[in-house]
Amino acid sequence: MPFVKIRGAQIQDQTILNRHIADNAQIHESKLDIDWEGHYHEALSKKKVVDYVQVSNQQIEAGFSILDVTSILSGNNPTTSDPLDAEGVIINAPKNKIIVRDFVTGDPIVTLDGNGKAKEVFGRLVYTPEENNGGNIIPEKWEVHFFYKDENNQEVPYSFAETTTIDFQYAKRFNLDVVGEMFAANEKFVEGAADATAHLNIQQIAKDLYANFQLNRDGNPTLQKPIQTQLLEEIDRAQQEEQRLENLIITEQTERQQAITQLIQDLASTVSGKGASLIGVEANANYTGTTLQQVLNDIASRLTYQEQNGGAEVEATRSRDNDTQNGYFVANQYNTLEERINSIEEVADREFAEHDAIKAEVETARSSFNNLNERLVSVDNKNTEQDNRLTEIENYVSAESVKFHVHKKHVYIATGGETSIQLPNGEYFQIGEDTLDVYVNGALQAKGLNYVEVADSQNPSIGVGVDFGTSQLAVGDVIVLKYINNNPQKTF
């Protein structure tokens, strides 16, 4: 016989309780009335995630440390790092950190701390809410403030040395219910991540530095001395060598000037062996001696002899012992000196007639002067003026020891941001005479195109520096100024 069974129709509504259902009872999903879609959206909306949102191609001017991004972020809900259930753009530390990259290269932007170590530049997002100032509405403001960490790991404001175009990413909190499938697909870079461009840049730098190289990935240097140290040492060695050579030149110039001064003093001295004894003369049969002093002594001796022996000389001159070289006067014995003089006059009279042309030339040579002697005196006076001028020049050279043409060089290592360079105090070059060459990191700069010469405020004919206009030097740039001193020349 069959069992008696309870039919479902016999069970009243709302009479079976949860305890009547066995723990291992399997209830088909179709028998349950549950709003799975609603629970799904509710669960996702309560789960919050933070994602970086990227902004590209933003320009910040040189000298600025703050970038206004109000036009980009206006309308967003500002929120804080905590609590975690608030959605929107995070505006306080630590999650308001902004990751920054160079727009062109995709590389981080770096600067040097106090120990000379490279530190990455980052930003902090700062939000100022709208304010009602006595009826004057001051709108909200979104700004990125830029920093780097110093050697003590403290955040230090950073100002861009030159106008730079950047990409940056800011943190924003979402709930999972509103994000789409491409939610996390917009990131181009993240903090601390390495990319191919960075690796290629490292290889490029290694090739430029070493030609043949091997990257062993241990982070340790392969050179005993850094390139910067080697360059600084080489610059220091070159400067020391240049100073040594300059000292040698100055010493030689001093010694030469002292020798010239000593020679002038010796020529003016009356001490035996100096003065006229130092001046040589050409050999001549009419006098004896090889120095001016010896010739003067010979002439003085002859004059003394003539003064002391005048009578004997007269007796000897009454007769001509031999014909003269040109035959005008022949050898003869005269009774008196008068006879010999008359003979000379007769011969001279004949010869004077042949010298009319010479006389005419003498008259012409006399020119507008009363006589030829006046003209000769005029010439002597002009010669005296020339002698005085030469004496003035000699005295100037003796007294001044002037360097008329001196090559010099000034080396300067930029600390970053400079737009002009000044020569050391007292140094200068000639304006507009192409006496200045400017090199930046070994590259010759063009005057008027890359720089202009800076004139001295008191003397515009001399230059004391250069101005690069709006161009700024970067940290570590080596600037070499090669210039020429042309000391003012004396007019005689």
C-alpha positions as CSV (number, residue, x, y, z in Angstrom):
1,M,0.0,0.0,0.0
2,P,1.3,3.5,-0.8
3,F,2.4,6.0,2.0
4,V,0.3,8.9,2.8
5,K,2.0,12.0,1.5
6,I,1.5,15.7,2.2
7,R,0.7,17.7,-0.9
8,G,2.2,21.1,-1.5
9,A,-1.3,22.5,-1.7
10,Q,-1.9,21.4,1.9
11,I,1.0,23.6,3.2
12,Q,-0.1,27.1,4.1
13,D,1.8,30.2,3.0
14,Q,4.5,31.5,5.3
15,T,4.5,28.4,7.5
16,I,7.9,26.8,6.6
17,L,10.8,28.4,8.6
18,N,14.5,28.5,7.8
19,R,15.1,25.8,10.5
20,H,12.9,23.4,8.6
21,I,15.4,23.4,5.7
22,A,18.3,20.9,6.1
23,D,21.8,22.3,6.1
24,N,22.8,20.2,3.1
25,A,19.6,20.9,1.2
26,Q,20.2,22.0,-2.4
27,I,17.9,24.8,-3.5
28,H,18.0,25.7,-7.1
29,E,18.8,29.3,-8.0
30,S,15.6,29.6,-9.9
31,K,13.7,29.0,-6.7
32,L,15.4,32.1,-5.1
33,D,14.3,35.7,-5.6
34,I,17.6,37.6,-5.2
35,D,18.6,41.0,-6.9
36,W,22.0,39.8,-8.0
37,E,22.6,42.9,-10.3
38,G,21.9,45.3,-7.5
39,H,24.1,43.5,-5.1
40,Y,26.9,43.4,-7.8
41,H,26.8,47.2,-8.3
42,E,26.5,47.9,-4.6
43,A,29.6,45.8,-3.9
44,L,31.6,47.4,-6.8
45,S,30.6,50.9,-5.8
46,K,32.0,50.3,-2.2
47,K,35.4,49.2,-3.6
48,K,37.6,52.2,-4.2
49,V,40.8,52.2,-6.3
50,V,43.4,55.0,-7.0
51,D,44.7,55.4,-10.6
52,Y,47.1,57.9,-12.1
53,V,45.5,60.2,-14.8
54,Q,48.0,61.5,-17.4
55,V,48.2,65.1,-18.7
56,S,50.5,65.7,-21.7
57,N,52.2,68.6,-23.4
58,Q,52.2,71.2,-20.6
59,Q,54.7,74.1,-20.7
60,I,56.3,75.7,-17.7
61,E,58.4,78.8,-18.0
62,A,62.0,79.2,-16.9
63,G,62.3,80.3,-13.3
64,F,58.9,79.0,-12.3
65,S,58.3,76.4,-9.6
66,I,54.4,76.3,-9.8
67,L,52.2,75.2,-12.7
68,D,48.5,76.4,-12.8
69,V,46.4,73.4,-13.9
70,T,43.0,74.9,-13.0
71,S,41.7,74.8,-16.6
72,I,42.5,71.0,-16.6
73,L,41.2,69.9,-13.2
74,S,38.4,72.4,-12.6
75,G,35.1,70.6,-11.8
76,N,36.8,67.6,-10.2
77,N,35.9,66.7,-6.6
78,P,38.9,67.3,-4.3
79,T,39.5,64.6,-1.7
80,T,42.1,63.5,0.8
81,S,44.5,60.6,1.1
82,D,42.3,59.3,3.9
83,P,39.5,58.2,4.4
84,L,39.6,55.7,1.6
85,D,35.8,55.8,0.8
86,A,35.9,59.4,-0.7
87,E,36.1,59.6,-4.4
88,G,37.9,62.4,-6.4
89,V,41.3,64.0,-7.0
90,I,43.6,63.5,-4.1
91,I,45.0,66.9,-2.8
92,N,47.1,66.1,0.3
93,A,50.2,64.1,1.1
94,P,51.2,61.4,0.6
95,K,49.0,60.5,-2.3
96,N,49.0,63.9,-4.0
97,K,52.4,63.2,-5.4
98,I,52.7,64.2,-9.1
99,I,55.0,62.1,-11.4
100,V,56.8,64.3,-14.0
101,R,58.4,63.4,-17.4
102,D,60.0,65.4,-20.2
103,F,57.5,65.6,-23.0
104,V,60.1,65.2,-25.8
105,T,62.3,62.4,-24.3
106,G,60.0,60.7,-21.9
107,D,62.8,60.8,-19.3
108,P,62.5,62.0,-15.7
109,I,63.6,65.5,-15.0
110,V,66.6,65.5,-12.7
111,T,68.6,68.1,-10.7
112,L,71.6,67.9,-8.3
113,D,71.4,68.0,-4.5
114,G,74.0,69.6,-2.2
115,N,76.3,66.6,-2.6
116,G,76.1,66.7,-6.3
117,K,73.9,63.6,-6.6
118,A,71.1,63.5,-9.2
119,K,67.6,63.7,-7.8
120,E,64.3,63.3,-9.6
121,V,62.0,66.2,-9.8
122,F,58.3,65.5,-8.7
123,G,55.2,67.6,-7.9
124,R,52.6,68.0,-5.3
125,L,49.0,68.8,-6.2
126,V,47.7,71.8,-4.2
127,Y,44.0,72.8,-4.2
128,T,42.6,76.2,-3.0
129,P,38.7,76.2,-2.7
130,E,36.5,79.0,-3.9
131,E,36.4,81.9,-1.4
132,N,33.8,84.6,-0.9
133,N,35.8,87.7,0.2
134,G,33.2,90.3,1.1
135,G,31.1,89.6,-1.9
136,N,34.2,89.2,-4.1
137,I,34.2,85.6,-5.3
138,I,37.8,84.2,-5.7
139,P,37.5,81.1,-7.8
140,E,39.0,77.7,-6.9
141,K,42.6,77.1,-8.0
142,W,44.5,73.8,-8.8
143,E,48.3,74.0,-8.9
144,V,51.3,71.7,-9.2
145,H,54.2,72.6,-6.9
146,F,57.5,71.1,-8.0
147,F,60.1,69.7,-5.6
148,Y,63.2,67.5,-5.3
149,K,64.6,65.7,-2.2
150,D,67.9,67.0,-0.8
151,E,70.7,65.0,0.8
152,N,68.7,64.9,4.0
153,N,65.7,63.5,2.1
154,Q,63.8,66.8,2.7
155,E,61.5,68.2,0.0
156,V,63.0,71.4,-1.6
157,P,61.1,73.6,-4.0
158,Y,62.5,73.3,-7.6
159,S,62.5,76.1,-10.2
160,F,63.0,75.1,-13.9
161,A,66.3,76.5,-15.3
162,E,64.7,76.8,-18.8
163,T,61.3,76.7,-20.4
164,T,60.3,73.0,-20.5
165,T,57.4,71.0,-21.9
166,I,56.3,68.2,-19.6
167,D,53.9,65.3,-19.1
168,F,52.5,64.6,-15.6
169,Q,50.2,62.2,-13.8
170,Y,48.0,62.9,-10.8
171,A,46.2,60.5,-8.5
172,K,42.4,60.1,-8.6
173,R,40.2,57.8,-6.5
174,F,37.4,55.9,-8.4
175,N,34.8,53.2,-7.4
176,L,34.9,50.0,-9.5
177,D,31.3,50.3,-10.5
178,V,31.9,53.4,-12.8
179,V,35.2,52.5,-14.5
180,G,35.3,51.0,-17.9
181,E,37.4,48.2,-19.4
182,M,40.1,50.7,-20.6
183,F,40.3,52.3,-17.1
184,A,43.9,51.4,-16.5
185,A,45.1,51.5,-20.1
186,N,46.0,55.1,-20.3
187,E,49.3,55.1,-18.3
188,K,52.4,55.9,-20.3
189,F,54.8,55.9,-17.3
190,V,54.8,55.2,-13.6
191,E,57.2,56.3,-10.9
192,G,60.3,54.2,-10.6
193,A,59.6,52.2,-13.8
194,A,62.4,51.7,-16.5
195,D,61.5,52.0,-20.2
196,A,63.2,51.4,-23.4
197,T,64.0,55.0,-24.1
198,A,65.8,55.3,-20.8
199,H,67.9,52.2,-21.5
200,L,68.7,53.5,-25.0
201,N,69.8,56.8,-23.5
202,I,72.1,55.0,-21.1
203,Q,73.7,53.1,-24.0
204,Q,74.1,56.4,-26.0
205,I,75.8,58.1,-23.1
206,A,78.1,55.0,-22.6
207,K,79.1,55.1,-26.2
208,D,79.8,58.8,-26.2
209,L,81.9,58.4,-23.0
210,Y,83.8,55.1,-23.6
211,A,83.3,54.1,-27.3
212,N,83.8,50.4,-26.3
213,F,81.8,49.6,-23.2
214,Q,80.1,46.9,-21.2
215,L,77.1,47.5,-19.0
216,N,77.6,45.0,-16.1
217,R,74.4,46.2,-14.3
218,D,76.0,46.3,-10.9
219,G,75.6,50.1,-10.6
220,N,79.2,50.6,-9.8
221,P,81.5,53.0,-11.7
222,T,84.1,51.5,-14.1
223,L,86.3,54.6,-14.1
224,Q,88.8,55.3,-11.3
225,K,87.8,58.9,-11.5
226,P,84.5,60.3,-12.7
227,I,84.5,62.2,-16.0
228,Q,83.6,65.4,-14.3
229,T,86.6,65.0,-11.9
230,Q,88.9,64.3,-14.8
231,L,87.7,67.4,-16.7
232,L,88.1,69.6,-13.6
233,E,91.6,68.2,-13.0
234,E,92.5,68.8,-16.6
235,I,91.2,72.3,-16.5
236,D,93.1,73.0,-13.3
237,R,96.3,71.5,-14.8
238,A,95.8,73.7,-18.0
239,Q,95.3,76.8,-15.8
240,Q,98.4,76.1,-13.7
241,E,100.5,75.5,-16.9
242,E,99.1,78.7,-18.4
243,Q,100.0,80.6,-15.2
244,R,103.5,79.0,-15.3
245,L,104.0,80.1,-18.9
246,E,102.7,83.6,-18.1
247,N,105.1,83.9,-15.2
248,L,108.0,82.8,-17.4
249,I,107.0,85.4,-20.0
250,I,106.7,88.1,-17.3
251,T,110.1,87.1,-15.9
252,E,111.7,87.2,-19.4
253,Q,110.2,90.6,-20.2
254,T,111.4,92.0,-16.8
255,E,115.0,90.6,-17.5
256,R,115.0,92.1,-21.0
257,Q,113.8,95.5,-19.7
258,Q,116.5,95.4,-17.0
259,A,119.1,94.5,-19.7
260,I,117.9,97.5,-21.8
261,T,118.0,99.8,-18.8
262,Q,121.5,98.6,-17.9
263,L,122.7,99.1,-21.5
264,I,121.4,102.6,-21.6
265,Q,123.1,103.3,-18.3
266,D,126.4,101.8,-19.5
267,L,126.3,103.9,-22.7
268,A,125.8,107.0,-20.6
269,S,128.6,106.0,-18.1
270,T,132.0,107.7,-18.0
271,V,133.5,104.7,-16.3
272,S,136.5,103.1,-18.1
273,G,135.4,100.3,-20.4
274,K,131.8,101.7,-20.7
275,G,130.3,104.7,-22.6
276,A,131.9,105.1,-26.0
277,S,134.0,102.0,-25.4
278,L,130.9,99.9,-26.0
279,I,130.2,101.4,-29.5
280,G,132.0,99.8,-32.5
281,V,133.1,101.7,-35.6
282,E,133.9,100.6,-39.2
283,A,137.5,100.2,-40.2
284,N,139.1,103.2,-41.9
285,A,142.6,104.1,-42.9
286,N,142.2,107.7,-41.7
287,Y,142.0,106.7,-38.0
288,T,142.9,103.9,-35.7
289,G,140.8,101.9,-33.3
290,T,137.7,99.6,-33.4
291,T,135.6,101.4,-30.8
292,L,134.3,105.0,-30.7
293,Q,136.4,105.7,-27.6
294,Q,139.6,104.5,-29.4
295,V,138.9,106.7,-32.4
296,L,138.2,109.7,-30.2
297,N,141.5,109.1,-28.4
298,D,143.3,108.9,-31.8
299,I,141.7,112.2,-33.0
300,A,142.5,113.9,-29.7
301,S,146.1,112.7,-30.0
302,R,146.5,114.1,-33.5
303,L,145.0,117.5,-32.5
304,T,147.4,117.8,-29.6
305,Y,150.3,117.0,-31.9
306,Q,149.2,119.7,-34.4
307,E,148.9,122.3,-31.6
308,Q,152.4,121.4,-30.2
309,N,154.2,121.0,-33.6
310,G,152.6,123.7,-35.8
311,G,156.0,125.2,-37.1
312,A,157.4,121.9,-38.3
313,E,154.1,121.3,-40.1
314,V,154.4,124.6,-42.0
315,E,158.0,123.8,-43.2
316,A,156.9,120.4,-44.4
317,T,154.0,121.9,-46.4
318,R,156.2,124.2,-48.6
319,S,157.0,121.3,-50.9
320,R,154.8,118.7,-52.7
321,D,156.6,115.4,-52.6
322,N,154.3,113.5,-55.0
323,D,151.7,114.1,-57.6
324,T,148.2,114.1,-56.3
325,Q,146.0,111.1,-57.2
326,N,144.0,112.9,-59.9
327,G,147.0,114.8,-61.3
328,Y,145.8,118.3,-60.7
329,F,148.8,119.1,-58.5
330,V,152.3,117.7,-59.4
331,A,155.3,117.1,-57.3
332,N,157.5,120.3,-56.9
333,Q,159.9,122.1,-54.6
334,Y,158.8,125.7,-53.7
335,N,161.0,128.3,-52.1
336,T,158.2,129.6,-49.9
337,L,154.8,128.5,-48.7
338,E,153.4,131.5,-50.7
339,E,154.7,130.0,-54.0
340,R,152.9,126.7,-53.3
341,I,149.7,128.5,-52.4
342,N,149.9,130.6,-55.6
343,S,150.4,127.3,-57.5
344,I,147.4,125.8,-55.9
345,E,145.3,129.0,-56.7
346,E,146.2,128.8,-60.3
347,V,145.2,125.2,-60.6
348,A,142.1,125.9,-58.6
349,D,141.2,128.9,-60.9
350,R,141.3,126.6,-63.9
351,E,139.3,124.0,-62.3
352,F,136.7,126.4,-60.9
353,A,135.5,127.2,-64.4
354,E,134.6,123.6,-64.9
355,H,132.5,123.6,-61.8
356,D,129.9,126.2,-62.9
357,A,127.4,123.4,-63.2
358,I,128.2,122.3,-59.7
359,K,127.8,125.9,-58.5
360,A,124.4,126.1,-60.2
361,E,123.3,122.9,-58.4
362,V,124.5,124.5,-55.1
363,E,122.4,127.6,-55.9
364,T,119.4,125.4,-56.6
365,A,120.1,123.5,-53.4
366,R,120.1,126.8,-51.4
367,S,116.4,127.2,-52.5
368,S,114.7,130.0,-50.6
369,F,117.3,130.2,-47.9
370,N,119.8,133.1,-47.8
371,N,122.6,130.6,-48.0
372,L,123.2,126.9,-48.1
373,N,124.3,127.0,-44.5
374,E,120.9,128.2,-43.4
375,R,119.3,125.3,-45.2
376,L,121.7,122.9,-43.6
377,V,121.0,124.5,-40.2
378,S,117.3,123.9,-40.9
379,V,118.0,120.3,-41.8
380,D,120.1,120.0,-38.6
381,N,117.2,121.4,-36.6
382,K,114.8,118.9,-38.1
383,N,117.4,116.1,-37.3
384,T,117.5,117.4,-33.8
385,E,113.7,117.2,-33.6
386,Q,113.9,113.6,-34.8
387,D,116.6,112.9,-32.3
388,N,114.5,114.3,-29.5
389,R,111.5,112.2,-30.6
390,L,113.7,109.1,-30.8
391,T,115.0,109.9,-27.3
392,E,111.4,110.3,-26.0
393,I,110.5,106.9,-27.5
394,E,113.6,105.3,-25.9
395,N,112.8,106.9,-22.6
396,Y,109.2,105.7,-22.8
397,V,110.3,102.1,-23.6
398,S,112.9,102.3,-20.8
399,A,110.5,103.5,-18.2
400,E,107.2,101.8,-18.9
401,S,107.9,98.1,-19.8
402,V,104.6,98.0,-21.7
403,K,103.0,94.9,-23.0
404,F,101.2,96.0,-26.3
405,H,99.6,92.6,-27.2
406,V,98.7,90.0,-24.5
407,H,96.6,86.9,-25.0
408,K,94.6,85.8,-22.0
409,K,91.9,83.2,-21.1
410,H,89.2,83.1,-18.5
411,V,87.5,79.8,-17.6
412,Y,84.1,79.7,-15.9
413,I,81.9,76.7,-14.8
414,A,78.2,77.5,-14.7
415,T,76.1,76.9,-11.6
416,G,72.9,77.0,-13.7
417,G,70.6,79.8,-14.8
418,E,73.3,82.4,-15.7
419,T,72.6,84.6,-18.8
420,S,75.9,86.6,-18.7
421,I,79.6,86.2,-17.7
422,Q,81.9,88.9,-16.3
423,L,85.7,88.9,-16.6
424,P,87.6,89.1,-13.3
425,N,88.0,92.6,-11.9
426,G,90.6,94.6,-13.9
427,E,90.5,92.3,-17.0
428,Y,89.2,93.6,-20.3
429,F,89.3,93.3,-24.1
430,Q,88.8,95.8,-27.0
431,I,85.2,96.2,-28.1
432,G,84.5,95.6,-31.8
433,E,88.1,94.6,-32.7
434,D,87.5,90.8,-32.8
435,T,89.8,90.3,-29.8
436,L,87.3,88.0,-28.0
437,D,86.4,84.3,-28.6
438,V,83.6,82.6,-26.6
439,Y,83.4,78.8,-26.2
440,V,80.5,77.0,-24.4
441,N,81.5,73.3,-23.7
442,G,84.1,73.6,-26.4
443,A,81.7,75.1,-29.1
444,L,82.7,78.4,-30.5
445,Q,79.9,81.0,-30.2
446,A,79.1,83.6,-32.9
447,K,79.1,87.3,-31.8
448,G,75.7,88.9,-32.4
449,L,74.1,85.5,-32.9
450,N,74.8,83.7,-29.7
451,Y,76.0,86.6,-27.5
452,V,76.8,90.3,-27.4
453,E,79.9,92.0,-25.9
454,V,79.3,93.9,-22.6
455,A,81.2,97.3,-22.5
456,D,82.7,98.9,-19.4
457,S,80.3,101.6,-18.0
458,Q,83.2,104.1,-17.7
459,N,85.1,103.2,-20.9
460,P,82.8,101.9,-23.7
461,S,85.9,101.1,-25.9
462,I,86.8,98.1,-23.7
463,G,84.7,95.0,-22.9
464,V,84.3,93.4,-19.5
465,G,82.0,90.5,-20.2
466,V,79.4,88.8,-22.5
467,D,75.6,88.6,-22.4
468,F,73.7,85.5,-23.8
469,G,70.3,87.3,-23.9
470,T,67.5,84.9,-22.9
471,S,69.7,81.8,-23.1
472,Q,70.6,80.3,-19.7
473,L,73.6,78.2,-18.9
474,A,73.0,74.8,-17.4
475,V,74.8,73.4,-14.3
476,G,78.3,72.3,-15.2
477,D,78.5,74.2,-18.5
478,V,82.2,75.2,-19.1
479,I,82.6,78.7,-20.6
480,V,86.0,79.8,-21.9
481,L,86.7,83.4,-22.8
482,K,89.8,83.9,-24.9
483,Y,90.7,87.6,-25.3
484,I,93.5,90.0,-26.2
485,N,94.6,93.1,-24.2
486,N,95.8,95.9,-26.5
487,N,97.2,98.4,-24.0
488,P,96.6,102.0,-25.0
489,Q,99.6,103.1,-27.2
490,K,101.4,106.4,-26.5
491,T,101.4,109.0,-29.2
492,F,104.7,110.7,-29.8
